[in-house]
């Protein structure tokens, strides 16, 4: 189950964004019906627990950041939806992808074939896309509401902050944010799926505030290579080698 206090945060999200909770629950039930039995959370735990984890978002700084990220082999990479395309185009395979299925499906499927673990999120606005989860080889489902059946809740709201909540849940030793900008500019790998820029920015601000809340409760070492986030230490991309030695 998610962090203590998550349910109250979720209720605040429902109110702030005027989401229909019954539709959220319905979406989770539908996703649960599509998921295959037998996927073990140990597969995720082994990739995260006590490991240095890079969490990679699709912010505008991602392009430049990839030049540095390519240097790091063997580290766990948890990737937010749209950033999947950028990584695959640079011959980097995500270990785990957190997605609500509004990214480029071609790249999500390709990464799944390369054995990336897909963490598919159900919410009230993506019911029509949930059948895509059937095609993923290694897949679990998540909700922001109460977990049940094959549906888990690790916490988080947007794809990006859900990556961080996931890494924290499974007790990474360090979490380093790459391409997680939370600013007013939308990265090119997110632009294709942005229908309302003001809503997108509002969601990013909410995601950032949730990470700041997470940082106040976490005992994991948290770092960001982009815009400051309270509770995360800022580090330059050029200093990453020193941090992960």
C-alpha angles and dihedrals in degrees: 000000000000125000120300107273095027095116091060090050089051092052088052090052092051091053097042094050097032093238122170109239095200089056090050090053091046090052091052091050091051092049090048089057091054098048121099119236122241104050107137122215086216086080090064094038092057091054095049115025112105090349132123104250128198113208108201124199133184097245123138092264092062097091093058092039092057090067087065098035091060089068094064114082124180098021120124113256119199109190132199113228104263094041089066091082092052092052096047091048086056094047094252116133116210116231093207130013122200110203144160087198099252093112128090103304093201091063094041090054092045091052090048089055087053087058099258111158110242118215102194119196124211120210137154096270102049104055092116091055098048095092088071087074089072091071095056116102099209112027142154129180131230139192136186088224130065115321120238140159109349092343118103134191118212094159132252139107113221124042090255100052091040087062089058094045088051093051090047093048092056092045106246113191093227131009116202119189118217122183091000099132106155090196134126095267117086118221118238092245089059099039095081092063099040111106097165117029095194091055090046091053091047090053091049090052090050091049090052092050090051091053090052089052090048091050090055090058103034129093092196119110104253126199137173129197093196137044116356117270118189109251093021121099114232115233131176118240088236089060096053093097090060092048097052099041 
